[in-house]
Amino acid sequence: MTYEFFQNYWWLIISVLGALLVFLLFVQGGQSMLISENDAEQRALMISSIGRKWELTFTTLVTFGGAFFASFPLFYSTSFGGAYWLWMLILFSFVVQAISYEYRAKKGNVYGTRFYDVLLCINGVMGPVLLGVAVASMFFGNEFCVVKNRILDVEASAISTWGPGHGLEAIMSWKNVAFGVMVFFLARTLASLYFINNIDDEQLHKSQCRLLLINGAIFVVLFLASAGLILTAGGVEVKDGVARWVDYKYLTNFIDMWWCLLVLLAGVVLVLGGIAKTLLSKAQWRKGIWPVGLGVVLVVLSLFWVLGYNDTAYYPSLLDVNSSLTIRNSSSSPFTLQVMSAVSLLVPFVLAYIAYVWRAMDSTKITREEIRK
């Protein structure tokens, strides 16, 4: 097992965590629907449903960031140390979410549940959009330079230098925003599928099918547009220590790594098939969340693979191509990666436990009678 093997292995781990995080954003998608729902009981059904899963999204986000920090610390110091406005907004939205679930139904709540529903909606919109912007910037580039000698400067706050926006420029890029809005409508689509599966209520089923049609259609259009932008975009290729911009880099990666293309196509088929069957089935098919969720995981995996493998810079610099980060020049030491790899063997057991708990919580569908009691 070479150093290169462990670098590839940990990018695979990052890809899996990122894919699971995108799937679990159905919690944020459900929160974004709370303000527009006027039926108090129906809103309580939705809160009860996603309220049992929000901690999984929060924990996965923290694990994703921790794994990235441990395995590719130069990315962590460069992005979090420079594009801090973007990351602070993301963290703020998730802190607001945690506060809302903690205090929404507590006695002595002087603000009322509606106030905390607004805060949950803020996280439901900001979380997916800004996370999508952060991921899109890994495809389309950021304005930074890495100066490793700055680590010797006691007055320097980070080894990277950024433009005056410090991450706000990523939010101002229409390509990044388009990708973020696509992630937002994906989260809403997943939320409708989860509500249909998890809640036994005829009225809610009809309203969520209607929302699924609208959000699913917008998501498909934005996904095709985002896929077109990525496949026609240039990327940074680093070979033998030489970095250069290459036209259609991600399209080339899909061609070179044909198995990534197969994974992508399989994911797209599962997503479209699951949405279509849910909407068209006369028997009220309620299991669409599972094929669509698996499809989302496969699509995100393929995107992370073409982003980091095949000598590609997963964090390209628009100011200095030689500052672009790859899984080779930004990873931890061989010893660190080896030790962490041994610990990562426990991950399947953790996933099995999560699956067991999930199944136990969802074994009985949520009903209005349960809410009333």
Order of alpha helices (4+ residues) and beta strands (2+ residues): alpha-alpha-alpha-alpha-alpha-alpha-alpha-beta-beta-alpha-alpha-alpha-beta-beta-alpha-alpha-alpha-alpha-alpha-alpha
